[in-house]
Amino acid sequence: MEEQRMLIHNHQQMPRFAPHCCLVLFSVFFISSATAQLFDYADALTKSLLYFESQRSGRLPYNQRVDLVGGYYDAGDHVKFGLPMAFTVTMLSWGVIEFRDQIANAGELEHALEAIKWGTDYFIKAHTSLNVLWAEDMTTSRRAYKIDENNPGSDLAGETAAAMAAASVVFKETNPHYSHLLLHHAQELFEFGDKYRGKYDGSVGVVKRYYASVSGFMDELLWAALWLYEATDREDYLKYVINEAHCFGGIVWAISEFSWGPSFGVKAKLEQEAYILKQYRSKAEYYLCSCLNKNNARNDNIERTPGGLLYVRQWNNMQYVSTALFLLTVYSDFLYDSNEHLRCPSGTVDREEILNFAKYQVYYILGSNPMNMSYLVGYGSKYPTRVHHRGASIVSYRENKGFIGCTQGYDNWYGLSEPNPNVLVGALIGGTDCRDNFMDQRDNYMQTEACTYNTAPLVGVFARLLQLEESHEQELVASF
């Protein structure tokens, strides 16, 4: 494995921070400035980007026939799946597009661009010909799978096209040649996915146990077309989104989550850019209102834990929290710029209320919760120490240069009760159950496993909150 910037830190070398002095009381509409000052958003931003370096895939054997070096392991078990990786890169890119200046002011733009490019370089390699996209399964045999005309995967092709199109926007000014290359691949992948339609888990059956394509492929094709319109300004991509809106469910289905599976965050993006029809806006606002508990029927709102955290399901719930935070943050800025309010069935919400709710969710993640624990690993004085992750739970190669295969890793390290020898800095783990309970156990993977698509949306959120905090401090100094 190649050397990486502070890849996974030795546990004894981790800096410690002063304990939080209080537990934030839940309030959707009011959060005190004193509580907000407890959190170091710059530190959280730095560590969230550092996490992606720990997920990098390393070198391949000399006799590997297909060069699929690079990309990211999706979570803790050294497996690379194309769909969650593509969604991760899309969210990182979207975060830079929305909050580029804020990330740059924090001194983290270079690291953000590196994180995006590490993923897109891999996608370029994986797209070996016009209608072929490889997806690698990182087991000991390094079995690689692909989608093609005879084995379609429109969802995988669409999500990868979206990631490359979004990244092309990111690099358009600073690296125009690379941006053009990404856009070329994105357009080819979209055409491939649209022409040869089908779910990728029907062609690559092994993924059904991990990332089943529950929502189908239509949302990813809409998502890809939108990002291609963003990147090219070509009307045919916009017409695709409009013409397929009903048949593909874009203005039919009401949603209460946004993730690598259901990619209907497309609706929020569409409205933010003021591109599409009134029906898209209603669906976007339905989702936002469900996060804010502002839909009339109880079943139309996202559940919350007693401590106030959004709760969608028991397995890796934090992925749904982080994506919701990103969309709420982006939409609050849209409302501010357009001088509008969010109109929900049970009341009107202004952008400050939306942003305050997003802040509260961040406070919960960073430690103001019933467990007094930060679920962003390595942040604060108390965080999970038994993360379900091979690299974190096995002793560093610098200390033990002996070969550790899958069997040895499981037999010698997985069942240990001691804390991990390494800290997976910046990883957002699955989090609590519906009652705010959390068990810090390595085999409790529903709660202790971290995923790239958990952390990716937080990059932009942390940068935006850091800007707001610094602006508030400047206002206080000016007023004084």
Disulfide bonds with the S-S distance in Angstrom:
Cys289-Cys344 2.00
